[in-house]
Amino acid sequence: MFEEIFHSLSTLNYIVVIVIFIILGYRPPWWNRKTIDWLHKEIQDIPGPLALPVLGTRWVFTFGGYSFNKIHEFYEDMYRKYGPIVREEALFNVPVISIFEKADIEKVLKSSGKYPIRPPTEAIAEYRRSRPDRYASAGLVNEQGEVWHHLRTSLTSDLTSPKTILGFLPQVNEIADDCCNLIRQQRTKNNEILNLEDVMGRLGLETSCALVLGKRLGFLLPGGESENARELAEAVHQHFIATRDTYFGLPFWKFYETSAYKSLAESENSIYQLALELIQAAGDGTQESVIFQSVINANIDTREKIAAIVDFIAAGIHTLKNSLVFLFYLIAKHEGTQQKILQDSSKAYLRACILESFRILPTANCLARITAGELELSGYKVKAGSVLICHTGIACKNDRYFANANQFLPERWLDGEKPQTSSNATYLVTPFGAGRRICPGKRFIEQVLPVILENTLKNFEIQASKEMELQFEFLLSPKGPTPMIFKDKF
């Protein structure tokens, strides 16, 4: 029977069938074999989950068993299933390419040019365009090209200055002491802090305000957390979740006000108003803040100045909080680590612990870029203007780059192992981003963490009460509340 069908088909029939298969995305089993390596593989040849017409692959978060708060696990599955490069499709089948190999990630980040293009969080940009009374642009995170470069150079020179951060460190010691006192006040009879995120959030707010506004506002004092502070912390939390949902979900918010967009708009509004109240509470203290004064005196629109100060405060709360919770948890889970930190007068082991926490639990576990030029990644030709996601967090857990990659081993950053670890870490251990678009608060966080960690360990022995779960809130975050035990050392 098959022979009769075969002989009945004309050459034209064969061509029509082949064209239909190509349109539908069908590839025969031999398609990717080396026998056709002379064919240049392009974006459409990159493997990935099934893309539906118009909807692309975003259906997997509605019908495919994945949720937005586990996006990090979705990409781990995609890597296991499809390999070092994966194609998704956004609305209207716009390709989004994920890469997991160090060589590809390095190639992308090195090729960014003078004005690296980072895919904007469109919902935030849209909201800010709708409020010209408050915002003159989409902001430092979302702007591109010369506009971004002007904002960056105008707003962050003092925030990234070693001199500024060094001058701030005495205040950080005071803040660390107050945090230890707050831990003593907040503990249960079993020496347990039931919700470490709450305490670290207050620490993040106090530290960010002290740095940006030049005045301690007392959030770490017993009873010192005002209703405004609680509302601000919750608004920042909701803002990150709404940003995630509008960024990774199908963008129906462009056509009508979805619940995610409404939440984002409400949290943006709350953060702005509550941060303004903090600025007013700081009063004349802002005269002592190098950062505040440098922003206020910048040669830019006044709206840009206020928005930048608000954004600095909000970003500092969440990133510092998550970084500290991750760091304390990893230190608590690994026996002997706390003693080694205190016994090492050079502080090299302490710094190694922080670097290892950045590697194994990075707050920013991937970096997104839009390619400035054509690239070849894992054998595929990727044209200029393509959206790429560099999965640095997954690459950091690859045994090819770090031996026993899933284990917390600060020793890998010391002595004979250090050169190889540092070499492999370049472009992979990037919790604050990389290149020209690196987070301007990077130096601030890196200087604050050692002071707070060392001070805390001098006062307490830390123990983890339970295994930590992770969730994705646009940044990688602990799924709280996270309980932890703080036993006095004296």
Summary of the structure (lengths in Angstrom):
residues: 490
radius of gyration: 24.9
end to end distance: 89.3
largest distance: 92.4
contacts: 1532
relative contact order: 0.14
helix: 56%
strand: 10%
